[in-house]
């Protein structure tokens, strides 16, 4: 079991969930079973078993090249697993259905905004595709999402006319357009200055706390991890598997695995 890899969780001890309740009181939203990921015959990670429960801010961690983004793409159905399965809200997520909206929102590193469309038009796209709302209602909801992420007043700007941090916020607003209860983020703080990064962390905490959005993010930013993540897995390239699972602060302070200690404490490989 992955739980035994943390070095901090004794067998038989109840695991405390994100709301201070035992995990058994929180619904499993994402489940990976015996998952192997990679490309063609190249296996990057294998035998991945983990669960993400409602209300979590769940971080996928590890060094460069360990497969973090590949795992995210597999979880959201952009890439098929080599082995095993992924379930989201009790439904196998692969292959993704083409005639219904996904039960989650996704925002990639750059926000993946359409450069020729205003922020309002970008956020409106999922609503136009997946709902029968009239244009006035679509624009009202899109504007509300922009205000939710602190971009009220910028609805008529093009992506090139705003900062990188604002582009990431706009990408999150679009990911929230259909009010999903699950949000996937790929390196949300990458390339941001420290102040903007903290502001984005606070936004994610607000979405999680006030709207009940479960957040799954790929990141290597330790400050953000300790600030907002309630649970994490750590992938290791050499082991091709999960070497730690649990609260990142507990892993930093109490793990008996030298690979985990080095990662969470920024120590060189010789330490």
C-alpha positions in Angstrom: 0.0 0.0 0.0 1.3 3.5 -0.8 0.3 4.7 2.7 3.1 2.6 4.2 5.7 4.5 2.1 5.4 7.7 4.0 7.2 6.5 7.1 4.7 8.4 9.2 1.5 6.4 9.1 1.2 3.3 11.3 -0.8 0.4 10.0 -4.4 0.5 11.3 -4.3 4.2 12.2 -7.3 6.2 10.8 -6.2 8.7 8.1 -7.5 12.2 8.7 -9.1 13.8 5.7 -9.1 17.3 4.4 -12.0 18.5 6.6 -10.6 17.0 9.8 -12.8 13.9 9.4 -11.7 10.3 8.9 -11.2 9.5 5.2 -14.1 7.1 5.4 -16.4 10.2 5.9 -15.2 11.8 2.6 -16.2 10.6 -0.8 -13.5 9.2 -3.2 -13.6 11.5 -6.2 -10.6 10.1 -8.2 -9.2 6.6 -8.0 -6.2 5.2 -9.8 -5.7 1.4 -9.7 -2.5 -0.4 -10.8 -1.9 2.5 -13.2 1.0 2.4 -15.7 1.8 5.5 -17.7 4.1 6.2 -20.6 4.4 6.3 -24.4 4.3 3.3 -26.6 6.6 0.7 -25.0 8.3 3.3 -22.8 6.9 2.9 -19.2 7.5 6.1 -17.1 5.6 5.1 -14.0 3.9 1.8 -13.0 1.8 0.2 -10.3 0.3 3.6 -9.2 -2.5 3.2 -6.7 -4.0 6.3 -5.0 -7.2 8.0 -4.2 -8.3 11.7 -4.1 -11.1 12.6 -1.8 -13.6 15.4 -2.0 -12.3 18.7 -0.5 -8.6 17.9 -1.1 -5.9 20.1 -2.6 -3.9 17.2 -3.9 -0.4 17.7 -5.3 1.4 15.5 -7.8 5.1 15.9 -7.0 8.5 14.7 -8.1 11.7 15.6 -10.0 12.0 16.6 -13.6 11.1 13.9 -16.0 9.4 11.6 -13.5 6.0 11.7 -15.3 4.0 14.3 -13.4 2.4 15.9 -16.4 2.0 12.5 -18.1 0.1 11.3 -15.1 -2.2 14.4 -15.2 -2.9 13.9 -18.9 -3.7 10.3 -18.2 -6.1 11.2 -15.3 -8.0 13.6 -17.5 -8.3 11.2 -20.4 -5.9 13.0 -22.9 -3.7 9.9 -22.9 -4.6 6.3 -22.4 -2.9 4.3 -19.6 -0.6 1.5 -20.5 -2.2 -0.6 -17.8 -4.7 -0.2 -15.0 -7.6 2.2 -14.8 -8.7 5.7 -13.7 -12.1 6.4 -12.2 -13.6 9.9 -11.7 -16.7 10.1 -9.6 -17.1 6.3 -9.9 -17.0 6.3 -13.7 -14.0 5.1 -15.7 -12.7 8.2 -17.4 -11.2 6.6 -20.5 -11.9 7.0 -23.3 -13.6 10.4 -22.6 -17.1 10.7 -24.0 -17.4 13.2 -26.9 -21.1 14.0 -26.4 -21.0 15.2 -22.8 -18.9 17.7 -20.9 -16.2 16.3 -18.7 -16.9 16.2 -15.0 -13.9 18.4 -14.3 -12.2 21.6 -15.4 -8.6 21.8 -16.6 -6.1 24.7 -16.8 -2.7 24.2 -18.4 0.6 26.0 -17.7 0.0 29.0 -20.0 -3.7 29.0 -19.6 -4.1 27.8 -23.2 -6.2 30.9 -24.1 -7.2 31.7 -27.6 -5.2 34.8 -28.5 -7.7 36.2 -30.9 -10.5 36.1 -28.4 -11.1 38.4 -25.4 -11.1 37.0 -21.9 -14.8 37.0 -21.8 -15.0 35.1 -25.1 -12.5 32.6 -23.9 -14.4 31.9 -20.7 -17.7 31.7 -22.6 -16.5 28.9 -24.9 -17.4 25.9 -22.6 -20.8 27.5 -22.0 -21.5 27.9 -25.7 -20.4 24.4 -26.5 -22.2 22.5 -23.7 -25.2 24.5 -22.7 -28.4 25.9 -24.4 -28.2 29.2 -22.6 -28.8 32.4 -24.6 -25.9 34.7 -25.3 -26.8 37.2 -22.5 -26.8 34.4 -19.9 -23.5 33.0 -21.3 -21.8 36.4 -21.0 -23.2 37.0 -17.5 -21.8 33.7 -16.2 -18.5 34.2 -18.0 -18.2 37.6 -16.4 -19.0 36.2 -13.0 -16.2 33.6 -13.4 -13.7 36.3 -14.3 -14.8 38.3 -11.2 -14.4 35.2 -9.1 -10.7 35.0 -10.1 -10.1 38.7 -9.6 -10.3 39.7 -13.3 -13.4 41.9 -13.2 -12.9 44.8 -15.6 -10.6 42.8 -17.9 -13.3 41.0 -19.8 -12.6 42.8 -23.1 -8.8 42.4 -22.9 -6.9 40.0 -25.2 -4.6 37.5 -23.6 -1.5 39.3 -25.0 -2.6 42.5 -23.2 -2.5 41.0 -19.7 0.3 39.6 -17.5 1.2 35.9 -17.3 -0.4 35.6 -13.8 -3.6 37.1 -15.1 -3.6 34.7 -18.1 -3.4 31.8 -15.6 -6.3 33.2 -13.7 -8.3 33.5 -16.9 -7.5 29.9 -17.7 -8.8 28.9 -14.2 -12.0 31.0 -14.8 -12.6 29.1 -18.1 -12.0 25.8 -16.3 -14.7 26.8 -13.8 -17.2 27.9 -16.4 -19.4 24.8 -16.0 -19.1 24.8 -12.2 -17.1 21.5 -11.9 -16.4 20.1 -8.5 -12.9 18.9 -9.6 -10.2 21.1 -11.0 -6.9 19.9 -12.6 -4.0 22.3 -12.9 -0.6 21.8 -14.6 2.2 23.9 -13.0 -0.1 26.8 -12.1 2.8 28.8 -10.5 5.4 28.2 -13.2 7.1 31.4 -14.3 5.4 33.6 -11.8 7.1 36.1 -9.4 6.8 35.3 -5.7 4.0 37.8 -5.0 1.9 36.6 -7.9 2.5 33.0 -7.0 1.2 33.6 -3.4 -1.9 35.4 -4.8 -2.6 32.4 -7.0 -2.2 30.1 -4.0 -4.7 32.2 -2.1 -7.1 32.0 -5.0 -7.0 28.2 -5.0 -7.5 28.0 -1.3 -10.5 30.3 -1.6 -12.0 28.2 -4.4 -11.4 25.0 -2.3 -12.8 26.5 0.9 -15.7 28.6 -0.3 -16.9 26.6 -3.4 -15.9 23.1 -2.3 -13.7 22.6 -5.4 -11.3 19.7 -5.2 -8.0 20.7 -6.7 -5.4 18.4 -8.3 -2.2 20.1 -9.3 1.1 19.2 -10.8 3.8 21.4 -9.3 7.4 21.5 -8.1 7.1 24.7 -6.1 7.7 23.7 -2.5 6.5 27.0 -1.0 3.1 26.5 -2.7 3.0 22.9 -1.8 3.5 23.6 1.9 1.1 26.6 1.7 -1.9 24.9 0.2 -1.6 21.2 -0.4 -3.5 18.9 2.0 -2.2 15.7 0.5 0.3 14.6 -2.1 2.0 11.8 -3.9 5.7 11.9 -4.8 6.8 10.1 -8.0 10.4 9.0 -8.4 12.0 8.5 -11.8 14.4 5.7 -10.8 11.8 3.8 -8.8 9.1 4.3 -11.5 6.5 4.5 -8.8 5.1 6.4 -5.8 7.7 6.7 -3.1 5.6 8.9 -0.7 1.9 9.6 -0.1 0.5 11.8 2.6 0.6 15.4 4.1 3.6 17.1 2.5 4.5 18.8 5.8 4.6 15.5 7.6 6.7 14.0 4.8 9.1 16.8 5.0 9.5 16.5 8.8 9.2 12.7 9.4 9.8 10.6 6.3 12.5 7.9 6.7 13.1 7.7 3.0 16.2 9.7 2.0 14.8 10.5 -1.5 11.7 12.1 0.1 13.8 14.0 2.7 16.0 15.4 0.0 13.1 16.5 -2.2 11.1 18.2 0.6 14.1 19.8 2.2 16.0 20.9 -1.0 19.0 18.8 -0.2 21.6 17.6 -2.7 21.8 14.0 -3.7 24.9 13.5 -1.5 23.0 14.5 1.6 
